[in-house]
Amino acid sequence: MVAKGAVERVGSSSAAARYQIIPAGDGGVGNGGAGNGGVGNGDVTAQTAAKVINIDTSIDTSGTGGGYLACISHMLGVLQSAGHSFQAVGFKTVHGGTLDEPVLVDDSVMSKMEDYSGVAPAHNPPYLAAMRAFRQKLPAMPLVAVFETWFHRDMPLPAKLYAVPYEWYEKYGVRRYGFHGASHRYVSQAVPRLLERERERQKVKGLEKDQRWEEGAGRAGRAGLADRAGRAGRAGLAGLAGMASLRIISCHLGGSSSICAIRNGVSVDTSMGFSPQSGLPMSNRCGELDPYVIRYIMQKTGMDFEQVLQVLAEKSGLLGISGISGDVRDLLAARDKEPRAAAALDFLLYEVRKYIGAFAAAMNGVDAIAFTGGIGENDVELRRRLCKDLSFLGVELDEEKNASACGSRGLVDTIISAPTSQVDVVVIKANEELIVARETYRIVKAML
């Protein structure tokens, strides 16, 4: 069993090392992070159920490996001082190629991740550094890698393939892998629960209205209720035989973004492909790009291949178009005075709408559209603009509900579409940590 019913999840990036402790059977006990993993000096912050503990250690985190070792050492000290203990560490790992299921971390797993470090340079190296740090500090601790590609592994073959020699797929694993799997998997579970709760609420509401009708409210009231129930049925609230049959389009929008088509709880297509570089435009990553652009820019500028890749990974996306920032908040503030900021926002919205339309076609319809991630949960205006141009799907937004659904206001999973909408539009608070914790617990429990 896991000590004190807790599983730790560590999410590492080039900027930070973050953790969350999650009891095996309930909500989180504490979460926190160590900043500037690998760059400069970092603070360590831990939040427990009782209070927030801030420790300014001014630790030297210069160098990726040493930085994570220093951060993790201080994290462990904070946890121990707060009385927490644990028996496993789960990582929301990104790319392991065909290694696309939750596994115990060993040398072969880390070697596979090394093979794909060039494909996911912003993700795999920091995770590997954190894993090595944990192995050094806690050599007997089980480490579990929950790969982002896992949720997408059962996509149908047409959704996986690229139109390249088939040998590349068979021999080298060149295919669409997809990422943000933990987020999309959580959405696939949270949306049916949310709609089921709303359906039950509508049933109770309907019974109350029936009672009023029996008392003389009149047949018109009953007819109006039936009409509303019919419209809700098209949206999945009153007419679906089972919530598991939902066709969901999950929009994980943040610094890194992707969209996923989900049918019967399974990923059937996704916007990201062989690497996290592909698909939607991101904060500073380009997203979809004709590969011959690389050769052309090399010829015109004299840059070599690695230099062009670096520009595409670090100076492109919303930052590249706007020339100002890759942060949507900055672009919204600047759009009235900076045409390129407005152009970057318009491009992002266009690409998101395009994928939603394509995935609706791929599933022969859509029952629910879910927004999650930093932008999806918090940006009221972008959700409004997106939904306005999805009217061809029968999407109707409830402006008041949309305005109130914001992470800064204590977001809970909520429906923001109007009762007359033919597609349910929902906002889901991302909880990737819970997915990672569950899989970590499952694998460690099987070891006992």
N, C-alpha and C positions, 0 to 999 in steps of 0.2 A: 504493500500500500504506500501511498505517497504521504510523507510526513505532514501532519496537521492538515491533511486533505488539500495540499497545495501543489500546483504545477507552475514552474516558472517558464515564461516565454521571453526570449531575447530577440529583439529585432535590431539588426545592426545596419548602418549605412555609413557612407564616408563622412557624414556630419555628426552622427550621434549613435550612442548605444542605448537602447530603451528596453525596459523590462516591465512585465506585469505578472503579479502573482494571482492565480485564479484557483479558488477552492474547487476540488474535484466535483462537488455536487451543487455549487451555487455560484454567486457572483464574485467579483474580484475583491481580494483582501487589500491589495495595495498595488500601486504602479508608480513608475518613476523613470529616471533616465540620467545618463551622464553625457554632458554636452561636449561637442568638439572632438569626437573620437578621431584622433589622428592629426589634429591641427591645433596648435597653440595650447592654451591652458583651459581646463574644463572644470565646471562645477558638477557636483553630484547632488541630485534631488531625489528624495524618496517620499512617497505618499502612502500612509497606512490608513486603515479604517478610522483610527482615532485622531490622527493629526498629520500635518505635513512637516517633514523634517528636511531642512535645507542645510547642506554642508558645503562651504566654500573651501575646497582643499587646495586650490591653485596647483593641481597636479600637472606634471609635465606629460602631455599626451603627444609629443612630437614623434612622428613615425607611426605608420598604421598598426603594426603588430604591437609595439610597446604601448601605443595609445590605448588600445582595447584592453590590454592586460591591466594597465593602470585603472581604467574606468571600471572594469569588472571587479578588480580587487576591492575598490571602494564601494561598489554596489553590494558586494557580499558583506562587507563590514557594516554597512547601513542596515541591511536585512537582519544580520545577526544581532545588532544592537536593539532592533525593534522586536526581537523575539520570534522572527520567522525562520522556518526551516523548510527544506524541500528535498525531494529525492530524484528529480529529473529536470532537465532543461530542454525546452522545445524551441526550435528556430524556424521562422517563416522564411525558409530558403527559397531561392529564386530559380536557378537553372541547373539541372543535372542531366539534361538531354533525355534519353530514354529512361533514366532513373526518375520516374514520375509518380512515386507513391511515398507515403511517410515511412522512414526507415531509421534504424539506429545509426548514428554517425560512427564510422570507422575509417580506416585508412583508404579503403576502396571507394567509399562515398566521397571523401574529400578529394581523392584523385580525380573522380568523375567531375566534380565541381571545378577543379583546376582546369580540366579540358575545356570547359565552357566559360572560363573567366574572360576570354577575349570576346565572347558573344554578349556577356553581361558584365562589363567592366566596372560599372558603378555599384554592382550588387554582390557578385560572388567573392571578390577579394576581401571586402570587409567582413562578410560572414565567415569566411575561412579564418581570418585573423581572430575573430571572436571565438570560434570553435577551438582554435589552438590555445587561446588564453584560458578558456574553461578547462581544457584537458590538462594544462599546466597547473592551474590552481586546484582543480578538483578531479584528479585522474580517475577516481572510481565512479564518478557521477555519470549516469546514462544521459547521453545527448541524442535528441531526436530531430531529424530534418524533415519538415513538412513542406514539400516542394509546391511552389505556386502553380506549376504545370499540372498538378495532380487532378484538379477538378475537370480539366479539359481532355484528359487522356482518352475518354470514350467518345469523342466527337466522331461523327460518321466520316468515312474516308474522303468524300468530296470536300469536306470542310478542312481536312488536314493537309491535303496535297497542294504542292506548287507545280506549275506546268514546266518542270525541269526533267531531265532524264530520270526515269523511275529508279535506276540504280542509286541515285543520290539519296533517295528516300530509304531504300532497303539497306544500303551499305553504310551510309553516313548519317542517317537520321535527319535529313533535311526535310522539314515539315513544319506545319503550323503547330506550335506548342501551346501558346496562350499563357497569360500570367494573371496576377491578382486573383488567383484561384481561391484563396481563403476568403476574400471579400465576396466574390460572386457565389461561393458555396453558402456563406452565411445569408446572403440575400435570398437564395433559393429556399432556405428554410424559414426565414423571417417573414417573407411576403405571404405565404399561405397562412401562417399563424395570425398575422395582422388581418387578413381578409376574412378568416374564419371568425375572429372575434367580432368584426364588424357585421358579419352575416348574423351572428347570434344576437347582436344588439338590435339589428333591424327586425329580427323575429320577435323579440320582446316588444319593440316599438309597434310592430304590426299587430300583436295581440292586444296591446293597449288601445290601439285605434279601432280594432274590431269590437272591443267592449264598448267604446264610445258610440260606435255605429249601432250596436244592439240597443243602446239607450236612446237612440233616435237621432243620431248624427246625420243619417240619410244615406241613400244609396250612392250619391255623388261622392261622398267621402270614401266609400268602399271602392268605387271605380278608380278614384285618384290613387289610392294605395296600390291597387292592382297594376295600374299603369307604371307607377314608380318601381314596383317590384320587377316588372318586365324589363325596364331599362337597366335596373341594377343587375338583373340576370345576365344581360349581355356583358356587363362589366365583371362578372364573376362573383358578385356578392350574394345573390339569391338563387341563382339557377344552376351553378355547377354541381355535378354529382360528386365530385371529389376535388379538393383543393390541390392535390398532388398533380392533377392533369393541367395545371396552369401553364400557359405560355408567357414567360417573363422575359423582358429585356432589361438587364441589369446594367446601369450606367455608373461605373466607378470613375468619378471625375475628381482629380486633384492635381498635384504636381506631376504625377504620373497617372495616365488615364487609360481605361479600356472599357469596351462594351461587350457584353456576353448575351447570347441567345440561350435561354434555358427552357427546356420542355420536359415535363414530368420529373423535375428536379435534377435534370442532367444537362450539362453544357453540350449544345449542338453546334455552336459556332462562336467565334470571338474575334475581336478586332486585332489583337496582338498576334504575331506570328512566330517566326523562328527565334526572335530576340525581343526583349522589352523595348527595343528601339522603334518597332513598327506600329502601324495602326494610326490612332489619333495623334494630332499634334500635342506635345506635352510642354511642360514649363520651359525646358531648354533642349529637349530632344525632338528631332524633326518629325517622327512618325513615318507615314508612308512616303516612299520616294522611288522614282525610277532609278535603277542601279547605274544606268549610263550617265547620270548626272555626276557621279563620282569621277569617272574617267574624264569627262569634259572639264570639270573644275580643276583637276590635276594638270591637264594640258594648258589651261588658260592662266593659272596662277603659279604653277611651279611647285605647289604643295605635293608632298608625297601621300601615299595612301593613308597612313596612320594620322597624318595631320588633318586630312579631310574628315576622317572618322571622328576625330576629336571635336572638330567644329560641329558636326552633325549631332554629337552626343552632348555637347556642353554650351554651344552658342546658337542653337537653332530653336525650333518650336516657337512658342509665343514670344520668347526673348528675341529670337532671330527676326521675326516679322516686325515686332514693335520697335526694336532697338532701345527699349526702355527697361523692361522687366518681364520675367516669366510668371510673375504673380498676378493672378486675375484681379485681385483687389487693387493693385497699382494701375492696371490697365483701365479698370472702371473709373478710377479717379482721374485718369489722364485723357480719356477718350474724347472729351469735348474740345480739347486743345491740340491733341496729337492724333492726326488721321491714321497713323500706323498702329497706334494703340487700338483704335476702333476696328481697324482692318484685322488685327490679330484676334479680337473677340469674335468678329463676324466669321472668320475662318473656323475657329473652334466650334461655334454653334452650327455652322454649315456641315462640318464633318460629323458631328454627333447626330444631327438629324439624318444625314445620309446613311449612317450605320443603322439607326433605328428603323428607317424605312426598309433597308435591305434585309435586316433580321426579321422584321414582320413578314416580309415576303417569303423568307426561308422557312418560317414556321407556319405559313398559311394563316397568318393572323397573330394578334397579340392580346393577351388578357390584362397584363399589368406592366407598367414601366416603372422601374425603381431607380431612384437617385441615391447615391451613397458616396463616401469619400469627402475630402475637405471642401471641394467646390460643390459637389452634389448635395451635401447636407446643409451648407451655409449660404449659398448664393441664390437668394430669392429671385433676383432679377433674371439671371441666366435661366433658371427653371421656367420662369414666366415666358421669356422669349422663345425658348425651345418648344414649349407646349403650344404656344400660339400658332406655330407653323406645323403642328402635327394634327391639325383639325381634319385632315383627310383620313386619319385613322379613327376619328370620332372622339378625340381627346378634348375634354373641356376642363379647365382648371378652376378651382374655387380660390379666388384671389385672396380672400381672408385667411383661409387655411394655409395657403402657400406662404403668405407673409409671416405667419406665426410659427412656421416650421423652420427653425434655425438653431444650429448647434450652440450658438452663444446664448440662447435662451433656454437651455436645458432640453435639447431635442430628445423626444421619444419617437419611436416608429409611428408614422401617421399617414393617413390618406389625405392627399391635397387636391384630388379631382372633385369636380362637381357631381351631385347625385345623378345628373343626366348624362355624364360621360360614359361612352361605350368602352372605354379602357380605364382601368384603375391606375392612377398615378400616385406613387407612394414615396416617402422619404424614409430611408432606413439608416439608422446610426451604425456605422461600420463596427464590426466586432471580430476582426481577424484573429485576435488573440484567443478568443474562445474556441475557434475552430482548431487552432494550433494546440491549445491546451487539451482538448478532447482527444486528439490523435496521439499526443504525447502520453496521456494517461492510458489510452487503450494499449499502446505498444509496451509501455513499462509494466502494466498490469499483466500482460501476457507472458512476461518474463518471470513472474513470481511463481 
